[in-house]
Amino acid sequence: MIRIFRVFVPESVLVLLIADAILLYASFLVGTFLTMDVDPQVFLRYDNGWARIAILVLCVMGGLYFHDLYTNIRIDSKTLLVQQAGVSLGAAFFLQALLVYLALQELFVPTWTMIAGSSLALVALPCWRIVYTRAALQAAGSARVLFLGASPLVQEICRHWQEHPEKGLVPIGYLDDLEGESLIPGVPLTGPLSCLKTAVERLQPDRIVVGLLDRRNRLPVGQLLELRLSGIQIEDAASTYESTFCRISSRDLRPAQLIFSAELGPDPKRVTFQSAYSFAIAAIAIAASVPLMILIAILIKLTSRGPVLFRQKRVGRNGVPFTLYKFRSMVEHAERTSGPVWATKDDPRITPLGWWIRKLRLDELPQLFNVLKGEMSIVGPRPERPEFVRELEKRIPFYMQRLCVKPGITGWAQINHKYGDTIEDAIAKLEYDLYYIKNLAPALDCLIMFHTAKVMLLSRGAQ
């Protein structure tokens, strides 16, 4: 896998992304030569034709991204694939109409060129996807991985690779001193740990992953060192888990890893830079959304009793509490009888209007003022209530380490994990938060903000 924007991306997805761009550009380019009354070279060279087509291609690829066609590249339905491609091309038509309405003649593509190029793309894109999924992935081959041990972490990694062949990683077996049936379905037990070198000669792995629960006096250090010097990649299961799931496993995390790690922990310069651009983004967003916020405030006042804004104590950076602002989406005094509780699916305390503003994430707009005050960032771990933090600190190791950065309006955990109200959900979100803290950078923040727009538009995960 290749690391882009501080995130691990399978080579198969990167190849597909580049190929889609070339195919779409070629389709509109052919459409240009088929429909132009004048010399197409004039349009391309002297009339910003190359740039106009590039805008179209980016729009269509954005539509494909919003349909998860770069997240899950397997084809479940050919009909659905054609529909998704059609909707993505429809978004490009909408963009063209908007450019015409705004009288930006230097940016839009002539109508017949747009129609011809879109028709070609609507045929070529699904056909290419089908061919790539069926043939190219198999022809490209995969990295063969041999495991030492079958810890729960290893079992989870193997299940994920089997469900996602596009990752390009194939578990070919594991070594362990335990006897009996294989602990990992579909992955054979190839022998004891002492036979590592023999197993490598027989299976020819590209990578060895060490996933032993207890390594004392069990790890074949000499053989591993010899294999490493021979050119075989060897890594710890925790590192493999991180690159596979883009989160850090808290189950195998030890205090020494946090203390001596050169990476795990926010870079002070990046944190300062993040505060600066978060302030700028918040100021621009507030200026742009003032009419919308006024409309929401009026609707809240007209449809339910109580204040427009909901104020609640949350825990910020280094455990310092602050007052978080949201548009009120529940009935007044929602916790009068229950006390502090997490919101649940179909929560009866949510008002009809509140259901909609939660679904569209509009209830969180006032948090932009928390960003201006320096209490939050645009991106970061979500702030929790003091009551929940005290309870989660007792039950989840390393939970307080997520407080070393400012909380955010959106975050890596929010775009990768469903809304949940259980300890297991809190653990999963902590693992995503630790990954974010380790990799905090403007590039990752941009990726999270871009994906958040997708989550908001598709109304995913709101509760």
N, C-alpha and C positions, 0 to 999 in steps of 0.2 A: 504494500500500500504506500501511497505517496502523501506527504503532509502538505496541505494547502490551507492557509488561513488558520494555522495552528490546529487543524483537524485532519485526521487520517482518512484519506479517500482512496477507495479501490482503483487500481489502474483501469479496470474495465469500465468504470463510470467516467473516468477522465477521457478515455478513448471515445466513449459514446458522446460525451459532451462536445469534443472537438469535431467528431464526424457529423453530428447534427448541425453544427454551425456551418460546416463546409457544404453539406447537402442543401440546407435552406438557402444559403447564399447562391449556390449554383442554380437552384430552382428559379429564384427571382432574376438572376443574371440571364438565364435562358429566356425567361418571360420578357425581359427587356429587348433582347434581339428579335423575338418573335413579333412584338407588337409595335415597336417604334417606327414611325413614318420617316423620321430623319435618321441620320447615322447614329447608332447607339453609342459610339465612341464619344460623340459630342456630349451626350447626356452624362456618361460616366466620368469623363475627364474634366469637363468645363462646367457642369451643372450639378456638382456634388452628388452624382449618381452613386458612387461607391459608399458615401456616408449615409445616403438615404436608405439604401438597401441594408446597410449595417444596423440602422435603427429598427427596421422591420424584423431582422433576424433576432436581435436582442429581445424584442417584444414577444415573438413567437416562443423563443426559448424560455422566457419568463413564464409564459403560459404552461409550457411543458413541466417546468419546475413546480408550479403551483398544483399541478395534477400528480405530483410525486413520481414523475417518470424518470427522475434522476436519483430517487431514493430507493425505489423498487423497480429494477429494470426487467424483471421477469414479466411475461405477458400472460395475464389470466384470461383475457377476453379480447379477441381481435376486433370485435364490434366496438367495445369500450375504447380500445386504442385509437380507432379511427375517429370516434366521437371526441376524445380528448384532443387529438391533433386538430380536428375541425374547430373546437372551441378556442384553442390557442391561436389558430389563424384568424378566427373571428375577432379576437382581442386586437390583432394587428389591423384589421379593417376598422375597428373602433378608433384606434389610435390615428389612422389616416383621416377618418372623419373629423376627429378633434383638431388635427393640424389644418385641415381645410377650413374649419369653422374659425380658427384663430388666424387665418390668412397667412400661414407660414409656408408659402409656396416653395421656399428653398429646402424644405424638409420632407414633404410628402412625395410619394411615388405616383406616377400617372395611373389612372383607374384601370385601364386595360392591362398594363404591365402588372399591376397588383393582382388582378383576377387570374391572369395566365400563370404567374409565379405561384400563387396560392393553390391553384388547381394541380400544378405539377408537384408541389410540396405535399399536398393532401394524399397523393398516390405514393410518392417516393418515400416519405417519412415512415409510414406504417410498414411498408415493405422492407425497408432497411432495418427497422427495429426487429421484425420477425426473423430476418436472416441473421442479424447480429446475435440475438438471443439463442437461436438454435444451433448456429454453426461457429460463429466467431469465438464465443466464450470457450467452447470445447477445444477449438484449434489453438487458442492462445495458451492453453495449459495452466497448471496451477502449481503453487509451491507446496511441496510435500513436507509435512510436519510430524515429527516423532516426539512423543511426550515421555517424560520421566515422572511417573506417579499419576494418580487419577483422583486428585483432590476435587472437591466440589467446584472449585474455580475452573479446573481443567474440563470437567464435565459440562459446565455452562458454556465455555468457549467452544467445545466440540459441537454441541447442539446448535449453537448459532451459526457456525461455519456450514454445517449440514443443511440448515434452512436457508442460507444465503450463499450459494455457490459463486455469486458475482464477487465475493471477497477475494477469490483466487487462492484460498488456503484450504488444503485437504489434510485432515488427520489420518495418517496411515497406520497408526498403532501406538501402544504405550507399553512401557516397561515398569514392572512393579514386582516386589517380592511376595505379594499376596497371591494365593492360589484360588482357583475357582473360575466362575464365569466372568466375562468382561463386565466392568462397572459402567462402561460407556457404550450404549447401543450403537452398533455399526462400526465400532473401532475395536480391533482385536488386541488382546493381551499377547504381546510378542515374546515375553520371557522375563527373567529376573533382571534387576538392575546391574548385576555383575556382568551380564552379557551385552552391555551397551555397544561395544565396538563391533561385536559379531552382528548385532541387529542393524547397525549402520551400514556395514558392508553388504548385508543382504537387501535392505530396504532402500538404500540410497536417499536418505532424506535431505531436503534443502535447509531445514532448520530443526533445532532441538529445543524444546521448551521444558524447563524444569518446574514441575508442579507437585513436589512432595510435601505432605503435611509435616512430617518430621524428618529433618535432614541429618540429624546427628548420627555419625558413624554409618550412614546409608548412602550418601552421595558419592558416586565414583569420580572423585575429583581428578585423579590422574588421567582417566580416559577422557573426561570432558575437556581437560586442558589440551590433550593431544589432538582431539577432534577440532577444537577451536583454532589451533595453530594450523590445521590442515585446510582451513577455509570455511568450515561449516558454521553458520550463524547459531549462536546459543544465547537464549534469553530466559529471564524469569517469567513465570506464569502471570505475575502481577503486571509486568510490562506488556505482555501479549493481551491481557484483559483490557488494559488501558487503550491500546491501539485498536482493539476490536470493537469496544463499546463506547469509546470516547468518554470514559469515566474511570475513576480510581476506586479499586476494590477496597472497601473499609474492613473486610473480613481478614485480610492478610496484612493490613497496615500496622506497622510497629512504630513506637515513639522514636526509635533510632533513625528510621527512614525520614521522619519529619525534621529531626535535628540536623542530620548530616547531609540531607539532600541539597544539591546545588540549585535545583529547579523549583522544588515545591515551596511556594511562597511568592507573594506579589513583589514585583520589582518596584521600588519606591518611585523611580522616574516615570514608569508607566502609570502608576497610580495617580501621580500629580498631573500627568498629561490627560488621563481619563477624566479627572475632575474638571479640567479646563474645557474639553470638548463636550462633556455632559452639560455644563452650564450653558454653553453656546447653543446646543441643540434644544435644551429646555426653553431658553428665551425665545428662539425662533418658533418652536412648537406652540408656546403659549400665545404668541402674537397671531399665529395662523388659526388657532382653535378658539379664540375668544367668542366669536358668534355661536359656535357649537356649544360651548360651555354655558353660555347664557341661556340658550334654548333648553338644554338639559335641566338647568336649575329651575326654569319656569315650569317645565313639565313635572318635575318632582314635587314642586310646591302645589301644583294643581291636582295631582293624582293621589297624594297621601299626606297624612299628618306628620309633622316633625321637621327637623332642620334639613336644609339642602345638603350640607356637608356632613360627613360622618368622620369623627375624629377618634383615633384609637392609639394607645401607646404601643410602640413597637421597639424592638431592640436593634440598635444600629451598630456602627463600627466600634470594635473594642468593647462591646457590651453596653454602650451608652444609650439610654432610652431617648426616644423622640416621639413627637406626635405626628402620625401619618394622616393625610387627608385623602378622602375618597368621596365621590358622590354617593349619597345614601341610597342603597338598593334594597334594604330590608325595612320592615315595619319599625316604628319607633319603639325603643326599649326592647329590642329583640332578645336580649339575654337576661331580662329581668328575672325570669324563673329558672332558666337553665344554667346561668353562669357562663364563663368562657368556654365555648365549644367551637370546633371547626365547622365550616359550612359543609353541607352534604348535598348530594344530587337531589334535585326536586325539593329543596329546602322550603318548607311551608312559610318560613319567615320572609321570603323574598317577595317583593311586590310585583305586579304585572309589568310595570315599567322597568323595575329593577332587573327583571329577568332579561329584558332586551339589552339594557346597557351593560350588564355583566357579560352577556353572550358576545357583544361587540367590543368588550373591554373598555368601554367609554367611562365606566365608573372610576377608572384609574387616572383619568386626565389630571385631576387636582394634585397628583403626586409630582407633577412637573414643578410645582412650587416647593416641594420638599427638596428637589434637585437644586433649585436656585438658592435655597437656604444652606446647601452643602451637607444636608443630612443623608441624601441618597445620590446614586448615579443613575444614568439611563439604563445601564446594564450592570447586573450583579446578582448575588443570591437574594432571594426574596426575604424581606424582614418578617420575623415572627413576633408574636406577642410574648411578653415576659413570662406569663403563666406557662405557655407551651415550651419556651426555651428552657425553663427550670426543669420541666418534666423530661424533655428530650435529652438534656445534658446528662441526666442520671441513667438513661436507658441506652444511649447511643454513644459509643466511644468517638472521640475527636469531633463531636458536634460543635463545640465552641470555636474550633479552628476556622469555621466558615465566617466568623465575625471579624477576621483580620482585614477585610475590605468593606467598603460601603455597600449597603444593600442596594438593589436595583429595581426599577419598574418592571423590567423583563430580565430574563437570565437563561443560562445554558440549561438549567434543570427544567425551566418552564416550557421550553420549546422541544425538549426531548422526552419528558415524562408526563403522563396524564395527571390531572388533578387527583389527589388522593388524601384521605384523612386517616391513614393507618401508620403505625410505626415502620412497617416495611416500605411504605411510600416515602416516609421521611428519610430513611436510610438511603434509598435510591437517589433522592434529590441531593442528599449530602455528598454522595459519590460524584454526581455531576458538578456540584459546587466546588469540590476539591479540584476537579479537573480544570474548571474555569479559573480558579485562583492560581493554579500552577501555570496556566497558559495565558494569563491575562495579557491582552495586547489589543491595539486598535483594530487589527485585522479581524480578530475573533469577535470583537464588539460589533463590527459592521455586519459580519455574517449573522449574528444573533438578531440584530435589529431588522435585517432583511427578512429573516425567517419569521420574526414576530409579525411582520406585516401579513405574511401568508396565513399564520395562525389566526390573526384578527379577521381577515377577509373570509376565511373558511369557517370561522366561529368554532374553533377546536379548543377543547380543554377548559373552556370557561365554566365556572361554577359559582 
